[in-house]
């Protein structure tokens, strides 16, 4: 009962999940960080959501920060450019 009351007083889960997303976009204030941290200490569901979001962010960062030149060599790129120029004519 006490945890539930504290949970409601600190912040509802709906707001906590929104703040988790904002934090990942670096659009959160210091006061909101403190409130979010307090909520995550209390709520196991939001902690699990936070963990999943962090894992997904890490995976996406690894996928999208790989350099494109490593995937394609210059000959392939030039061939693609030539074919594209021919189609545009």
MDAnalysis code that builds the backbone (N, CA, C; Angstrom):
import MDAnalysis as mda
import numpy as np

u = mda.Universe.empty(267, n_residues=89, atom_resindex=np.repeat(np.arange(89), 3), trajectory=True)
u.add_TopologyAttr("name", ["N", "CA", "C"] * 89)
u.add_TopologyAttr("resid", np.arange(1, 90))
u.add_TopologyAttr("resname", ["UNK", "UNK", "UNK", "UNK", "UNK", "UNK", "UNK", "UNK", "UNK", "UNK", "UNK", "UNK", "UNK", "UNK", "UNK", "UNK", "UNK", "UNK", "UNK", "UNK", "UNK", "UNK", "UNK", "UNK", "UNK", "UNK", "UNK", "UNK", "UNK", "UNK", "UNK", "UNK", "UNK", "UNK", "UNK", "UNK", "UNK", "UNK", "UNK", "UNK", "UNK", "UNK", "UNK", "UNK", "UNK", "UNK", "UNK", "UNK", "UNK", "UNK", "UNK", "UNK", "UNK", "UNK", "UNK", "UNK", "UNK", "UNK", "UNK", "UNK", "UNK", "UNK", "UNK", "UNK", "UNK", "UNK", "UNK", "UNK", "UNK", "UNK", "UNK", "UNK", "UNK", "UNK", "UNK", "UNK", "UNK", "UNK", "UNK", "UNK", "UNK", "UNK", "UNK", "UNK", "UNK", "UNK", "UNK", "UNK", "UNK"])
u.atoms.positions = np.array([
    [0.822, -1.192, 0.000],
    [0.000, 0.000, 0.000],
    [0.868, 1.257, 0.000],
    [1.929, 1.256, 0.798],
    [2.795, 2.431, 0.889],
    [3.516, 2.659, -0.441],
    [4.004, 1.556, -1.050],
    [4.676, 1.687, -2.341],
    [3.736, 2.256, -3.394],
    [2.514, 1.806, -3.376],
    [1.536, 2.284, -4.363],
    [1.259, 3.770, -4.165],
    [1.141, 4.208, -2.931],
    [0.892, 5.613, -2.634],
    [2.090, 6.467, -3.062],
    [3.288, 6.008, -2.737],
    [4.491, 6.729, -3.143],
    [4.585, 6.760, -4.670],
    [4.244, 5.652, -5.294],
    [4.265, 5.537, -6.748],
    [3.359, 6.578, -7.387],
    [2.191, 6.758, -6.836],
    [1.241, 7.736, -7.371],
    [1.712, 9.161, -7.095],
    [2.261, 9.396, -5.936],
    [2.712, 10.738, -5.584],
    [3.933, 11.180, -6.388],
    [4.880, 10.271, -6.596],
    [6.083, 10.644, -7.340],
    [5.754, 10.947, -8.797],
    [5.213, 9.945, -9.476],
    [4.947, 10.103, -10.894],
    [4.240, 8.859, -11.411],
    [3.211, 9.022, -12.246],
    [2.569, 7.841, -12.831],
    [3.464, 7.208, -13.904],
    [3.241, 5.958, -14.185],
    [4.061, 5.230, -15.157],
    [3.991, 5.865, -16.545],
    [2.850, 6.364, -16.913],
    [2.692, 6.997, -18.223],
    [3.694, 8.140, -18.382],
    [3.834, 8.938, -17.355],
    [4.758, 10.059, -17.404],
    [6.212, 9.572, -17.345],
    [6.446, 8.520, -16.601],
    [7.802, 7.980, -16.477],
    [8.300, 7.449, -17.822],
    [7.456, 6.734, -18.544],
    [7.875, 6.210, -19.848],
    [8.131, 7.346, -20.837],
    [7.351, 8.403, -20.758],
    [7.584, 9.571, -21.603],
    [8.938, 10.201, -21.273],
    [9.255, 10.311, -19.995],
    [10.528, 10.888, -19.588],
    [11.706, 9.997, -19.988],
    [11.506, 8.697, -20.006],
    [12.557, 7.784, -20.459],
    [12.882, 8.070, -21.920],
    [11.854, 8.237, -22.719],
    [12.060, 8.550, -24.134],
    [12.707, 9.914, -24.311],
    [12.267, 10.892, -23.529],
    [12.857, 12.229, -23.614],
    [14.315, 12.208, -23.192],
    [14.631, 11.427, -22.175],
    [16.008, 11.324, -21.697],
    [16.915, 10.772, -22.794],
    [16.423, 9.808, -23.536],
    [17.221, 9.234, -24.621],
    [17.426, 10.233, -25.752],
    [16.533, 11.207, -25.864],
    [16.672, 12.255, -26.877],
    [17.380, 13.485, -26.308],
    [17.856, 13.396, -25.070],
    [18.544, 14.505, -24.378],
    [17.661, 15.747, -24.265],
    [16.400, 15.560, -23.945],
    [15.478, 16.678, -23.780],
    [14.780, 16.605, -22.419],
    [15.576, 16.465, -21.373],
    [15.016, 16.303, -20.041],
    [15.778, 17.229, -19.077],
    [15.058, 17.812, -18.145],
    [15.677, 18.723, -17.182],
    [16.260, 17.934, -16.009],
    [17.051, 18.594, -15.208],
    [17.661, 17.937, -14.040],
    [16.594, 17.483, -13.043],
    [15.576, 18.322, -12.833],
    [14.495, 17.973, -11.916],
    [13.743, 16.736, -12.410],
    [13.512, 16.661, -13.717],
    [12.826, 15.498, -14.283],
    [13.690, 14.238, -14.143],
    [15.009, 14.388, -14.287],
    [15.905, 13.239, -14.104],
    [15.797, 12.683, -12.695],
    [15.731, 13.581, -11.714],
    [15.631, 13.153, -10.312],
    [14.313, 12.433, -10.074],
    [13.219, 13.003, -10.576],
    [11.907, 12.365, -10.405],
    [11.868, 11.012, -11.095],
    [12.452, 10.934, -12.294],
    [12.476, 9.666, -13.027],
    [13.291, 8.620, -12.272],
    [14.423, 9.022, -11.742],
    [15.258, 8.092, -10.985],
    [14.505, 7.554, -9.760],
    [13.785, 8.445, -9.076],
    [12.993, 8.020, -7.911],
    [11.908, 7.040, -8.333],
    [11.267, 7.314, -9.463],
    [10.205, 6.415, -9.942],
    [10.789, 5.050, -10.313],
    [11.946, 5.063, -10.969],
    [12.549, 3.793, -11.388],
    [13.007, 2.956, -10.200],
    [13.326, 3.599, -9.091],
    [13.705, 2.843, -7.887],
    [12.496, 2.117, -7.298],
    [11.316, 2.649, -7.526],
    [10.103, 2.085, -6.948],
    [9.422, 1.087, -7.887],
    [9.353, 1.430, -9.172],
    [8.518, 0.675, -10.120],
    [9.347, -0.327, -10.933],
    [9.095, -1.610, -10.728],
    [9.856, -2.632, -11.444],
    [9.465, -2.702, -12.916],
    [8.234, -2.336, -13.256],
    [7.776, -2.378, -14.644],
    [8.470, -1.304, -15.478],
    [8.597, -0.127, -14.923],
    [9.279, 0.957, -15.635],
    [10.776, 0.704, -15.706],
    [11.331, 0.041, -14.709],
    [12.742, -0.341, -14.758],
    [12.974, -1.312, -15.908],
    [12.062, -2.266, -16.066],
    [12.176, -3.235, -17.158],
    [12.044, -2.534, -18.508],
    [11.105, -1.595, -18.608],
    [10.920, -0.821, -19.839],
    [12.188, -0.023, -20.138],
    [12.754, 0.596, -19.129],
    [13.971, 1.381, -19.278],
    [15.112, 0.505, -19.790],
    [15.224, -0.692, -19.240],
    [16.267, -1.621, -19.671],
    [16.085, -1.996, -21.145],
    [14.846, -2.306, -21.541],
    [14.570, -2.678, -22.935],
    [14.901, -1.532, -23.885],
    [14.517, -0.325, -23.508],
    [14.785, 0.839, -24.346],
    [16.287, 1.048, -24.497],
    [17.039, 0.905, -23.420],
    [18.494, 1.084, -23.484],
    [19.148, 0.037, -24.384],
    [18.675, -1.198, -24.306],
    [19.217, -2.256, -25.160],
    [18.921, -1.942, -26.628],
    [17.681, -1.532, -26.905],
    [17.304, -1.202, -28.282],
    [18.106, -0.013, -28.814],
    [18.301, 1.001, -27.993],
    [19.083, 2.177, -28.396],
    [20.510, 1.767, -28.742],
    [21.110, 0.918, -27.916],
    [22.479, 0.461, -28.171],
    [22.577, -0.310, -29.484],
    [21.613, -1.194, -29.719],
    [21.619, -1.970, -30.962],
    [21.441, -1.072, -32.180],
    [20.527, -0.129, -32.099],
    [20.299, 0.781, -33.219],
    [21.525, 1.655, -33.464],
    [22.162, 2.102, -32.404],
    [23.367, 2.920, -32.540],
    [24.469, 2.125, -33.247],
    [24.613, 0.848, -32.904],
    [25.629, 0.014, -33.547],
    [25.317, -0.188, -35.034],
    [24.046, -0.386, -35.349],
    [23.658, -0.637, -36.733],
    [23.846, 0.605, -37.595],
    [23.399, 1.748, -37.113],
    [23.375, 2.948, -37.944],
    [24.648, 3.778, -37.901],
    [25.616, 3.429, -37.095],
    [26.859, 4.194, -37.081],
    [27.978, 3.496, -37.833],
    [27.660, 2.381, -38.451],
    [28.666, 1.713, -39.262],
    [28.891, 2.544, -40.527],
    [30.114, 2.623, -40.952],
    [30.450, 3.441, -42.116],
    [30.019, 2.758, -43.406],
    [29.389, 3.510, -44.284],
    [28.945, 2.992, -45.578],
    [30.105, 2.611, -46.491],
    [31.230, 3.355, -46.536],
    [32.320, 2.939, -47.430],
    [32.859, 1.542, -47.129],
    [32.733, 1.069, -45.929],
    [33.180, -0.282, -45.613],
    [32.301, -1.335, -46.276],
    [31.060, -0.982, -46.528],
    [30.115, -1.933, -47.105],
    [30.246, -2.014, -48.623],
    [30.602, -0.894, -49.277],
    [30.662, -0.838, -50.729],
    [32.065, -0.410, -51.156],
    [32.545, -1.013, -52.213],
    [33.835, -0.555, -52.722],
    [33.596, 0.510, -53.799],
    [34.639, 1.176, -54.217],
    [34.516, 2.299, -55.148],
    [33.997, 1.876, -56.519],
    [34.346, 0.701, -56.964],
    [33.890, 0.216, -58.270],
    [32.375, 0.046, -58.271],
    [31.850, -0.548, -57.207],
    [30.402, -0.718, -57.096],
    [29.682, 0.626, -57.060],
    [30.235, 1.580, -56.332],
    [29.617, 2.904, -56.259],
    [29.636, 3.601, -57.611],
    [30.743, 3.505, -58.328],
    [30.833, 4.145, -59.635],
    [29.875, 3.495, -60.624],
    [29.760, 2.176, -60.591],
    [28.824, 1.458, -61.455],
    [27.391, 1.898, -61.172],
    [27.054, 2.021, -59.905],
    [25.719, 2.469, -59.521],
    [25.460, 3.886, -60.032],
    [26.429, 4.777, -59.890],
    [26.281, 6.165, -60.355],
    [26.090, 6.226, -61.872],
    [26.870, 5.423, -62.588],
    [26.756, 5.413, -64.047],
    [25.377, 4.926, -64.496],
    [24.898, 3.861, -63.872],
    [23.573, 3.342, -64.223],
    [22.483, 4.353, -63.901],
    [22.631, 5.051, -62.793],
    [21.654, 6.058, -62.405],
    [21.649, 7.219, -63.396],
    [22.821, 7.654, -63.831],
    [22.916, 8.753, -64.817],
    [22.256, 8.344, -66.127],
    [22.451, 7.087, -66.544],
    [21.839, 6.592, -67.798],
    [20.323, 6.598, -67.689],
    [19.799, 6.197, -66.567],
    [18.346, 6.157, -66.396],
    [17.739, 7.555, -66.345],
    [18.491, 8.514, -65.839],
    [17.983, 9.877, -65.748],
    [17.979, 10.610, -67.094],
    [18.749, 10.124, -68.053],
    [18.807, 10.770, -69.377],
    [17.580, 10.548, -70.183],
])
